[in-house]
Amino acid sequence: MTKKASYAALIVAAGVGQRSGLSLPKQYACLGGMPVLRRTLLAFAAAPQISSIRCVIQPAFRDLYEAASAGLSGLGAPIAGGDSRQASVRLGLEALEGEAPDFVLIHDAARCFVTPELIARIIAALDGETGAVPTIAVSDTLKEVAGERVVATVDRARCRAVQTPQAFPLAPILAAHRSLASRGDLTDDAAVAEAAGLAVRAVEGDERNIKLTTSADFDRAARLLEGARETRTGQGYDVHAFCPGDHVILCGLRIPYERALLGHSDADVGMHALTDALYGAIGEGDIGQHFPPSDPQWKGAASEIFLRGAAERIAARGGHIVNADVTLICEAPKIGPHRKAMAERLAEILGISPQRVNVKATTSEKLGFTGRGEGIASLASASVSLPAGDA
């Protein structure tokens, strides 16, 4: 049987440049309420081909990195960067050597609009000897300039603007970086590959995959996030039976009660219904597809893991949650005293204002399994704003 190729993502986030005019490195600046680096990490986490993700950072900004990556799964330990991008990439590749992925995708943290589709296109162009880089056509006329004098017109038909991620077989690109470590003037990894005689294939890039460098770039990025959008709505429903115990978990709160709820995880019926509503709004199935109950790792798991996972998928697609509404259906325990705290807890997990979350309860007038006190049911709905035309 042929071994399946493995792909690692190396996110270069060690820069400290201030051309953006911000008070902190641009990769940690917030864009649409989320750090730029987190948006980038979510995009790679959403790419099914990527088996591991590592970041190269400046240790002085470790606290900012931890805040930007909090709660994300699949991340390896951060790698200390060097005094140039080229040095940082080499150090990152050397750290990856022990993991021995077949290929590595090297990406600038400040390109947070990279999509899983672009990642897939680049991976499809790779082979054991050839790298692949995304490029876009140049529409402006290009001139060669010496000082202030224009000396020649460059044939733009032969020129392309280059983006990241740039992907290569790990061993050759690591060897190239090591052999050219003294140069320090190579501005991207394709240049390192070219200087070492490695073949590099051009792949169609993405105009939206901009690199955030200046304040104007951040303005453009904000317009991309707030451009043409559409609102989608999803609904969810869940039930859990009572079992022996002394408390229930509802919407993230532990509530003392004479029984517990039976489930593979913590059986938080409200959170499960809301998670399904969020996946429904973006057309990505349900909680069981993303966190199968047959998987032992989710046994007894806190349901906030599932809810946070749905919220991260929405963010990875450039979306945000507009509002969420949860209804708990039971005779007991009493929900009223806990409604406000439940809404606040759900809002905290989703990263939205508590005013955008509503929790309410009703009985079934002693009818059905909830009326007989055999369990609790929950209904939920959620609205999500996504870029118009998002598949």
C-alpha positions in Angstrom: 0.0 0.0 0.0 1.4 3.4 -0.9 2.0 5.6 2.1 -0.2 8.7 2.2 1.8 12.0 2.0 1.9 14.2 5.0 1.7 18.0 5.0 2.8 20.4 7.7 2.1 24.1 7.8 4.8 26.5 9.0 3.3 29.9 9.9 6.0 32.6 10.0 4.9 35.0 12.7 8.2 36.3 14.0 8.2 39.7 12.4 8.2 42.9 14.5 7.8 45.5 11.7 5.8 48.6 12.4 4.9 49.7 8.9 1.3 49.1 9.7 1.4 52.0 12.2 0.0 49.7 14.9 1.3 49.6 18.5 2.0 45.9 18.3 3.2 43.5 15.6 0.6 43.2 12.8 0.0 39.5 13.2 -1.4 40.1 16.7 -3.5 43.1 15.7 -7.3 42.5 15.7 -9.2 42.4 12.5 -12.9 42.1 12.7 -12.7 41.3 16.4 -10.1 38.5 16.0 -6.3 38.6 15.9 -4.9 38.3 12.4 -2.8 35.3 13.4 -5.8 33.4 14.7 -7.6 33.9 11.4 -4.6 32.5 9.6 -4.4 29.5 11.9 -8.1 28.7 11.5 -7.7 28.7 7.8 -5.0 26.0 7.9 -6.9 24.1 10.6 -9.9 23.9 8.2 -7.7 22.4 5.4 -8.1 18.6 5.8 -4.7 17.8 4.2 -2.8 19.6 6.9 -1.7 17.2 9.6 0.3 19.6 11.8 0.7 23.4 12.3 3.7 25.1 13.8 4.3 28.9 14.3 7.6 30.7 14.3 7.4 33.6 16.8 9.5 36.0 18.6 9.7 34.8 22.3 9.2 38.4 23.5 5.7 38.2 22.2 4.8 34.7 23.6 1.9 36.1 25.6 0.4 37.6 22.5 0.8 34.3 20.7 -0.8 32.4 23.5 -3.8 34.8 23.4 -4.2 34.5 19.6 -4.0 30.7 19.6 -6.0 30.0 22.7 -8.3 27.0 22.4 -7.1 25.9 19.0 -6.3 22.2 18.5 -3.6 20.6 16.4 -1.0 23.3 17.1 2.6 22.2 18.0 4.8 24.2 20.3 5.9 27.6 18.9 9.4 27.9 17.5 11.7 30.8 18.3 12.5 32.8 15.2 15.7 34.5 14.0 16.7 38.1 13.1 15.3 37.8 9.5 12.5 36.1 7.8 15.0 33.8 6.1 16.5 32.8 9.4 13.1 32.3 11.0 12.0 29.9 8.2 15.2 27.9 8.5 14.8 27.5 12.3 11.2 26.5 11.7 12.1 23.9 9.1 14.8 22.5 11.4 12.2 22.1 14.2 9.9 20.3 11.7 12.7 17.9 10.7 12.0 15.7 13.7 8.3 15.4 12.7 9.4 14.4 9.2 6.4 15.5 7.2 6.8 14.8 3.5 5.9 18.4 2.5 5.8 21.8 4.2 3.7 24.8 3.4 5.4 28.0 4.5 3.0 30.9 5.0 3.2 34.5 6.2 1.0 35.0 9.3 -0.1 38.4 7.9 -2.0 36.7 5.0 -5.1 35.8 6.9 -7.4 35.5 3.9 -5.8 32.3 2.6 -8.5 29.7 1.9 -8.6 25.9 2.1 -9.3 25.9 -1.7 -6.0 27.7 -2.4 -4.2 25.4 0.0 -5.6 22.4 -1.9 -4.6 23.9 -5.2 -1.0 24.2 -4.1 -0.8 20.8 -2.6 -2.1 19.3 -5.8 0.8 20.8 -7.7 3.5 19.3 -5.5 5.6 16.3 -6.2 8.7 14.8 -4.6 11.1 17.1 -6.5 9.1 20.3 -7.3 7.8 23.1 -5.1 4.6 25.1 -5.8 3.9 28.8 -5.2 0.7 30.8 -5.7 1.0 33.6 -8.2 -1.3 36.3 -9.7 -1.2 38.2 -12.9 0.3 41.7 -12.9 -2.1 44.2 -14.5 0.0 47.4 -14.3 2.7 48.3 -16.7 6.1 47.5 -15.1 9.2 49.7 -15.3 12.8 49.2 -14.3 13.9 52.3 -12.4 17.4 53.5 -11.5 17.1 56.1 -8.8 14.5 58.5 -10.2 15.0 57.6 -13.8 12.9 55.0 -15.8 15.4 52.9 -17.8 13.3 50.2 -19.3 9.8 48.7 -19.7 9.5 45.1 -18.3 7.4 42.6 -20.2 4.6 42.0 -17.7 3.4 39.0 -19.6 6.4 37.2 -18.1 5.9 38.5 -14.6 3.7 37.3 -11.8 3.2 38.6 -8.2 3.9 35.8 -5.7 2.0 35.0 -2.6 2.2 32.4 0.2 1.8 29.6 1.2 4.8 28.3 -0.7 5.1 24.6 -0.5 8.0 22.2 -1.0 9.2 18.7 -0.2 10.7 19.2 3.3 14.2 17.7 2.9 15.2 19.7 -0.2 13.9 23.1 1.0 15.6 22.6 4.4 18.9 21.7 2.7 18.5 24.8 0.5 17.9 27.1 3.5 20.9 25.6 5.3 23.2 26.0 2.3 22.1 29.6 1.8 21.9 30.7 5.5 24.7 33.3 5.0 22.8 35.2 2.3 20.1 36.8 4.4 18.8 38.7 1.4 16.3 36.2 -0.1 12.8 37.6 0.5 10.8 34.4 0.0 11.3 30.7 0.0 10.9 30.4 -3.8 14.0 32.6 -4.1 15.8 30.2 -1.8 14.7 27.2 -3.9 15.7 29.0 -7.1 19.1 29.8 -5.8 19.6 26.2 -4.8 18.5 24.9 -8.2 15.2 23.5 -7.0 12.3 23.4 -9.4 9.3 25.6 -8.5 5.9 25.4 -10.2 3.5 28.4 -10.4 0.0 27.9 -9.3 -3.0 30.3 -9.7 -3.2 32.4 -6.5 -6.1 34.4 -5.0 -6.5 38.2 -5.3 -8.1 38.2 -1.8 -5.0 36.6 -0.3 -3.4 39.9 0.5 -0.5 40.5 2.9 -1.3 43.0 5.7 1.6 45.4 5.8 0.5 49.0 5.9 -2.5 50.8 7.5 -4.0 50.9 4.0 -3.9 47.1 3.9 -5.8 46.9 7.1 -8.4 49.3 5.7 -8.8 47.1 2.7 -9.0 44.0 4.8 -11.8 45.5 6.9 -13.7 46.3 3.7 -13.2 42.7 2.6 -14.7 41.5 5.9 -17.6 44.0 5.7 -18.2 43.7 2.0 -21.2 41.9 0.4 -22.6 39.5 2.9 -25.6 37.3 3.5 -27.3 36.0 6.6 -28.0 32.4 7.1 -30.1 30.7 9.8 -29.8 27.2 11.3 -31.7 25.2 13.8 -30.9 22.5 16.2 -32.7 20.0 18.4 -31.4 17.6 21.0 -32.6 15.4 23.9 -31.0 13.6 26.8 -32.5 11.2 29.3 -32.1 11.5 33.0 -29.9 9.0 34.8 -28.6 8.7 38.4 -26.6 11.6 39.6 -26.6 14.9 41.6 -26.3 17.6 38.9 -26.9 18.5 35.3 -24.8 20.6 32.9 -27.0 23.0 30.9 -25.6 25.8 28.7 -22.2 25.4 30.3 -23.5 25.7 33.9 -23.4 23.0 36.6 -26.8 23.0 38.3 -27.4 20.8 41.4 -30.3 18.4 40.8 -31.4 15.0 42.0 -30.5 13.3 38.7 -28.0 13.8 35.9 -28.3 13.7 32.1 -27.1 10.6 30.2 -24.7 11.1 27.3 -21.3 10.2 25.7 -20.0 13.7 26.6 -21.3 15.9 29.5 -24.8 15.7 27.9 -25.3 19.5 27.8 -28.5 19.4 25.8 -28.7 23.1 25.3 -25.2 23.5 24.0 -25.6 20.5 21.7 -28.7 22.0 20.1 -27.0 25.3 19.6 -23.9 23.6 18.1 -26.1 21.9 15.6 -27.8 25.2 14.8 -24.5 26.8 14.0 -23.4 24.0 11.8 -26.7 24.1 10.1 -26.4 27.8 9.3 -23.2 27.2 7.4 -24.3 23.9 5.8 -21.7 21.7 7.6 -23.8 18.9 8.9 -24.2 18.4 12.6 -22.2 17.8 15.8 -22.0 14.1 15.3 -20.1 14.5 12.0 -17.5 16.8 13.6 -17.3 15.0 17.0 -18.5 11.4 16.5 -19.9 9.8 19.7 -18.1 6.6 18.6 -14.8 8.4 19.2 -13.5 7.7 22.7 -11.7 11.0 23.0 -15.1 12.7 23.4 -16.3 10.5 26.3 -17.1 12.9 29.2 -15.9 15.9 27.2 -17.1 19.4 28.0 -19.6 20.4 25.4 -18.0 23.9 25.1 -15.3 22.1 22.9 -18.0 21.3 20.4 -19.6 24.8 20.5 -16.2 26.5 20.2 -15.4 24.2 17.2 -18.5 25.3 15.4 -17.7 29.0 16.1 -14.2 28.6 14.8 -15.5 27.0 11.5 -17.7 30.1 11.0 -14.7 32.4 11.7 -12.5 30.4 9.3 -15.0 31.1 6.5 -14.9 34.8 7.2 -18.2 34.8 9.1 -19.5 35.9 12.4 -22.5 34.9 14.6 -25.3 37.4 14.6 -27.4 35.9 17.3 -28.3 32.7 19.1 -31.5 31.6 20.8 -31.9 28.4 23.0 -35.0 27.0 24.5 -34.8 24.3 27.2 -37.9 22.1 27.6 -38.3 20.4 31.0 -40.4 20.2 34.1 -37.3 20.4 36.3 -34.8 21.7 37.3 -35.9 25.3 37.3 -34.1 27.3 34.6 -35.3 30.8 35.3 -32.7 31.6 38.0 -29.9 30.6 35.7 -31.0 32.1 32.4 -28.8 35.2 32.5 -25.6 33.3 33.6 -26.3 30.7 30.8 -26.5 33.4 28.2 -23.3 35.0 29.4 -21.5 31.7 29.4 -22.6 30.9 25.8 -21.7 34.4 24.7 -18.2 34.0 26.2 -17.6 30.7 24.4 -18.9 32.2 21.1 -17.0 35.4 21.4 -20.1 37.6 21.0 -22.0 40.1 23.2 -24.4 38.5 25.8 -27.1 40.7 24.2 -26.9 38.5 21.1 -27.6 35.3 23.1 -31.0 34.4 24.6 -31.8 31.4 26.8 -35.4 30.6 27.8 -37.3 27.6 29.2 -40.7 26.1 28.9 -42.5 23.0 30.1 -44.5 20.5 28.0 -47.6 20.8 30.3 -46.9 17.3 31.7 -47.1 15.7 28.3 -44.6 13.4 26.6 -41.2 12.3 28.0 -40.3 15.8 29.2 -43.7 16.1 30.9 -43.1 12.7 32.7 -39.7 13.9 33.9 -37.7 11.4 31.9 -35.3 13.9 30.3 -34.7 17.3 28.9 -35.1 18.6 25.3 -33.7 21.7 23.7 -34.4 23.7 20.6 -31.9 26.3 19.2 -31.6 28.7 16.3 -28.7 30.8 15.2 -28.1 33.4 12.5 -24.7 33.7 10.9 -23.3 36.4 8.6 -21.1 35.0 5.8 -19.5 36.6 2.7 -22.0 36.5 -0.1 -21.5 33.6 -2.5 -19.7 31.5 0.2 -20.2 27.9 -0.9 
